């Protein structure tokens, strides 16, 4: 765990933000990991993702933007 803590502190100093995995995003949104993967690969509404090799990763600001856009679509 010391390495993880040092990596986090280093990332904070350089302004790098940690990427989230599908299960972390799913927990945040209260949906399944499959739902997250589906919305990362569809056209609309799309949850922006970053591919790291075969893995999907998500920027927290992209998840927040997805929530904002989805909320606006419902209220309009």
MIROVO-564543 format. One record per residue (C-alpha): x negated, y negated, z negated; residue in three letters. Coordinates in Angstrom, 1 decimal. Example, Ala and Ser with C-alpha at 12.3 -4.5 7.8 and 13.67 -1.06 7.14 Angstrom:
! MIROVO-564543
<gutor><px>-12.3</px><py>4.5</py><pz>-7.8</pz><rodo>ALA</rodo></gutor>
<gutor><px>-13.7</px><py>1.1</py><pz>-7.1</pz><rodo>SER</rodo></gutor>
! end
This chain:
! MIROVO-564543
<gutor><px>0.0</px><py>0.0</py><pz>0.0</pz><rodo>UNK</rodo></gutor>
<gutor><px>-3.0</px><py>-2.3</py><pz>-0.4</pz><rodo>UNK</rodo></gutor>
<gutor><px>-3.6</px><py>-2.3</py><pz>3.3</pz><rodo>UNK</rodo></gutor>
<gutor><px>0.1</px><py>-3.1</py><pz>4.0</pz><rodo>UNK</rodo></gutor>
<gutor><px>0.0</px><py>-6.1</py><pz>1.6</pz><rodo>UNK</rodo></gutor>
<gutor><px>-3.3</px><py>-7.4</py><pz>3.2</pz><rodo>UNK</rodo></gutor>
<gutor><px>-1.8</px><py>-7.0</py><pz>6.7</pz><rodo>UNK</rodo></gutor>
<gutor><px>1.3</px><py>-8.9</py><pz>5.6</pz><rodo>UNK</rodo></gutor>
<gutor><px>-0.7</px><py>-11.7</py><pz>4.0</pz><rodo>UNK</rodo></gutor>
<gutor><px>-2.9</px><py>-11.9</py><pz>7.1</pz><rodo>UNK</rodo></gutor>
<gutor><px>0.1</px><py>-12.1</py><pz>9.4</pz><rodo>UNK</rodo></gutor>
<gutor><px>1.6</px><py>-14.9</py><pz>7.3</pz><rodo>UNK</rodo></gutor>
<gutor><px>-1.6</px><py>-17.0</py><pz>7.5</pz><rodo>UNK</rodo></gutor>
<gutor><px>-1.7</px><py>-16.7</py><pz>11.3</pz><rodo>UNK</rodo></gutor>
<gutor><px>2.0</px><py>-17.3</py><pz>11.7</pz><rodo>UNK</rodo></gutor>
<gutor><px>2.7</px><py>-13.8</py><pz>13.2</pz><rodo>UNK</rodo></gutor>
<gutor><px>6.1</px><py>-12.5</py><pz>12.4</pz><rodo>UNK</rodo></gutor>
<gutor><px>6.7</px><py>-8.8</py><pz>11.6</pz><rodo>UNK</rodo></gutor>
<gutor><px>8.7</px><py>-6.9</py><pz>14.2</pz><rodo>UNK</rodo></gutor>
<gutor><px>11.7</px><py>-4.9</py><pz>13.0</pz><rodo>UNK</rodo></gutor>
<gutor><px>12.5</px><py>-1.3</py><pz>14.0</pz><rodo>UNK</rodo></gutor>
<gutor><px>16.0</px><py>-0.2</py><pz>15.2</pz><rodo>UNK</rodo></gutor>
<gutor><px>16.8</px><py>1.2</py><pz>11.8</pz><rodo>UNK</rodo></gutor>
<gutor><px>15.9</px><py>-2.0</py><pz>10.0</pz><rodo>UNK</rodo></gutor>
<gutor><px>18.1</px><py>-4.0</py><pz>12.4</pz><rodo>UNK</rodo></gutor>
<gutor><px>20.9</px><py>-1.5</py><pz>12.1</pz><rodo>UNK</rodo></gutor>
<gutor><px>20.8</px><py>-1.9</py><pz>8.3</pz><rodo>UNK</rodo></gutor>
<gutor><px>20.8</px><py>-5.7</py><pz>8.6</pz><rodo>UNK</rodo></gutor>
<gutor><px>23.8</px><py>-5.7</py><pz>10.9</pz><rodo>UNK</rodo></gutor>
<gutor><px>25.6</px><py>-2.8</py><pz>9.2</pz><rodo>UNK</rodo></gutor>
<gutor><px>25.7</px><py>-0.6</py><pz>12.4</pz><rodo>UNK</rodo></gutor>
<gutor><px>24.0</px><py>2.6</py><pz>13.5</pz><rodo>UNK</rodo></gutor>
<gutor><px>20.6</px><py>2.8</py><pz>15.1</pz><rodo>UNK</rodo></gutor>
<gutor><px>22.2</px><py>4.1</py><pz>18.3</pz><rodo>UNK</rodo></gutor>
<gutor><px>24.4</px><py>0.9</py><pz>18.4</pz><rodo>UNK</rodo></gutor>
<gutor><px>21.2</px><py>-1.2</py><pz>18.2</pz><rodo>UNK</rodo></gutor>
<gutor><px>19.5</px><py>0.8</py><pz>20.9</pz><rodo>UNK</rodo></gutor>
<gutor><px>22.6</px><py>0.6</py><pz>23.1</pz><rodo>UNK</rodo></gutor>
<gutor><px>22.7</px><py>-3.2</py><pz>22.8</pz><rodo>UNK</rodo></gutor>
<gutor><px>19.0</px><py>-3.5</py><pz>23.5</pz><rodo>UNK</rodo></gutor>
<gutor><px>19.4</px><py>-1.8</py><pz>26.9</pz><rodo>UNK</rodo></gutor>
<gutor><px>22.8</px><py>-3.1</py><pz>28.1</pz><rodo>UNK</rodo></gutor>
<gutor><px>23.4</px><py>-6.2</py><pz>30.2</pz><rodo>UNK</rodo></gutor>
<gutor><px>26.0</px><py>-8.0</py><pz>27.9</pz><rodo>UNK</rodo></gutor>
<gutor><px>26.0</px><py>-8.6</py><pz>25.0</pz><rodo>UNK</rodo></gutor>
<gutor><px>22.3</px><py>-7.9</py><pz>24.9</pz><rodo>UNK</rodo></gutor>
<gutor><px>20.1</px><py>-7.8</py><pz>21.8</pz><rodo>UNK</rodo></gutor>
<gutor><px>16.6</px><py>-8.8</py><pz>23.0</pz><rodo>UNK</rodo></gutor>
<gutor><px>13.9</px><py>-6.3</py><pz>22.2</pz><rodo>UNK</rodo></gutor>
<gutor><px>10.2</px><py>-5.9</py><pz>22.7</pz><rodo>UNK</rodo></gutor>
<gutor><px>8.9</px><py>-2.6</py><pz>24.0</pz><rodo>UNK</rodo></gutor>
<gutor><px>5.7</px><py>-1.4</py><pz>22.3</pz><rodo>UNK</rodo></gutor>
<gutor><px>4.8</px><py>1.7</py><pz>24.3</pz><rodo>UNK</rodo></gutor>
<gutor><px>8.0</px><py>3.8</py><pz>24.1</pz><rodo>UNK</rodo></gutor>
<gutor><px>9.2</px><py>2.0</py><pz>20.9</pz><rodo>UNK</rodo></gutor>
<gutor><px>11.8</px><py>-0.7</py><pz>20.7</pz><rodo>UNK</rodo></gutor>
<gutor><px>11.0</px><py>-3.5</py><pz>18.3</pz><rodo>UNK</rodo></gutor>
<gutor><px>12.9</px><py>-6.7</py><pz>17.4</pz><rodo>UNK</rodo></gutor>
<gutor><px>12.0</px><py>-10.2</py><pz>16.5</pz><rodo>UNK</rodo></gutor>
<gutor><px>14.1</px><py>-11.5</py><pz>13.5</pz><rodo>UNK</rodo></gutor>
<gutor><px>14.8</px><py>-14.7</py><pz>15.4</pz><rodo>UNK</rodo></gutor>
<gutor><px>16.2</px><py>-12.7</py><pz>18.4</pz><rodo>UNK</rodo></gutor>
<gutor><px>18.6</px><py>-10.8</py><pz>16.0</pz><rodo>UNK</rodo></gutor>
<gutor><px>19.7</px><py>-14.1</py><pz>14.5</pz><rodo>UNK</rodo></gutor>
<gutor><px>20.3</px><py>-15.6</py><pz>18.0</pz><rodo>UNK</rodo></gutor>
<gutor><px>22.3</px><py>-12.5</py><pz>18.9</pz><rodo>UNK</rodo></gutor>
<gutor><px>24.5</px><py>-13.0</py><pz>15.8</pz><rodo>UNK</rodo></gutor>
<gutor><px>24.9</px><py>-16.7</py><pz>16.6</pz><rodo>UNK</rodo></gutor>
<gutor><px>25.9</px><py>-16.0</py><pz>20.2</pz><rodo>UNK</rodo></gutor>
<gutor><px>28.3</px><py>-13.2</py><pz>19.2</pz><rodo>UNK</rodo></gutor>
<gutor><px>29.9</px><py>-15.4</py><pz>16.6</pz><rodo>UNK</rodo></gutor>
<gutor><px>30.4</px><py>-18.3</py><pz>19.1</pz><rodo>UNK</rodo></gutor>
<gutor><px>31.9</px><py>-15.9</py><pz>21.6</pz><rodo>UNK</rodo></gutor>
<gutor><px>34.5</px><py>-14.7</py><pz>19.1</pz><rodo>UNK</rodo></gutor>
<gutor><px>35.5</px><py>-18.2</py><pz>17.9</pz><rodo>UNK</rodo></gutor>
<gutor><px>35.8</px><py>-19.7</py><pz>21.5</pz><rodo>UNK</rodo></gutor>
! end
